[in-house]
Structures are given as C-alpha cells and as structure tokens.
Amino acid sequence: MTKLAIHGGPPARSTPIYYGRQHIDEDDCAAVREVLLGDLITTGPRIAELEKQFCAYTGAKYAVFLANGTAALHAACHAAGITHGDEVITSAITFAASANCALYCGATPVFADIDEHTLCISPDSIRRSITSRTKAVVAVDFTGQAAQLDEIREICTAHKLMLIEDAAHSLGTSFQGNMVGSIRT
C-alpha cells in the first residue's frame, strides 16, 4: 500500500476536479457587457426585470436577487431575526453558505442528518436537533430535488421556527405541484 498523499505519497489524481462548470454563450457576454457599460451596474433595471421573470417562472409573489446564494442566505437569516445565541439547523451535505449564514449572524449552526434516499435534510433528524435555542431551519435542496418541505414546514410551524429554503440546487424543480422558490411557509 502506498502512502497517502497527505503523508508524502502520490496524489490519487493527476488532474483537478473542478467545483462546477458554467455554460456562458455570446448572448450572455453581450448582456453583461451592456450592463457594465451602462449607467447602473448594481441596481439597474435589469435586476427588476430578472426578479419579475423569476416570479413569473416560479409563481412566487416576490423575488429579491442578490450577488450570490451566500448573500441571499445571510440576508434571509438577518431578516428572520437570527442573532447571537440562536441555533439554526441545516445539512452538512451542501456548500458552506448553508451553515455560514447562521455564523454571520452570530448564531450556531446545528447539523442534522440527511435522508439516505433523498440526500436532503432528514425531517426526523431536524426534530431530534431542536432545542430551546433553535430559531430556524435552513432546508437544503440537493442534487436537483427539493427537501421534504411539507413535513419540514409542519415541524417549523409546531415549534415556531423560521423555515429558510436553500434552493440553489433545485431551481426549475417542483415540489407537490409548486415550483421551488414559490413555496410558502
């Protein structure tokens, strides 16, 4: 047996595994160029147009676009009133932002287990993780499928917890006939 790479052995791969790959075409580049050369880069009419299109696509009543998903989760935690001493239940099987959004507000992330069939956060594990300090659940949709939002919503309602859906992995997915991004808690 060879030594592990961490102990000076050869790496398991000679080529890197990249986080993701984007599809950016000439129309995308032209649209970005138009915005960058315009008078309003960050809060111009394209943002309002995109939010309106997102609402039409998902059926959501409102949409607020931010720079990225990390900023969106942070804003959601802030809007939910999460602060120092609170706990936020989420999944560890996701990008760091799903837990960091709690840390940014001074709260403690609590990691619930995942459901072995869906790979999404387990409602049973959420129940077991609730304490008197729990303020919210960040339910992470994973690998294109929505978390069990009906059951998670019931848990949150029963315990007076905020439900924040991290739908970064599931835009375009529906859950029980409703588009992800429009599900009301």
Secondary structure as GFF3:
##gff-version 3
##sequence-region A 1 185
A	DSSP	three_ten_helix	5	7	.	.	.	ID=ss1
A	DSSP	alpha_helix	26	36	.	.	.	ID=ss2
A	DSSP	alpha_helix	45	58	.	.	.	ID=ss3
A	DSSP	alpha_helix	69	79	.	.	.	ID=ss4
A	DSSP	beta_strand	87	91	.	.	.	ID=ss5
A	DSSP	alpha_helix	97	104	.	.	.	ID=ss6
A	DSSP	beta_strand	108	112	.	.	.	ID=ss7
A	DSSP	alpha_helix	123	129	.	.	.	ID=ss8
A	DSSP	beta_strand	134	140	.	.	.	ID=ss9
A	DSSP	alpha_helix	149	158	.	.	.	ID=ss10
A	DSSP	beta_strand	162	166	.	.	.	ID=ss11
A	DSSP	beta_strand	174	175	.	.	.	ID=ss12
A	DSSP	beta_strand	178	179	.	.	.	ID=ss13
###
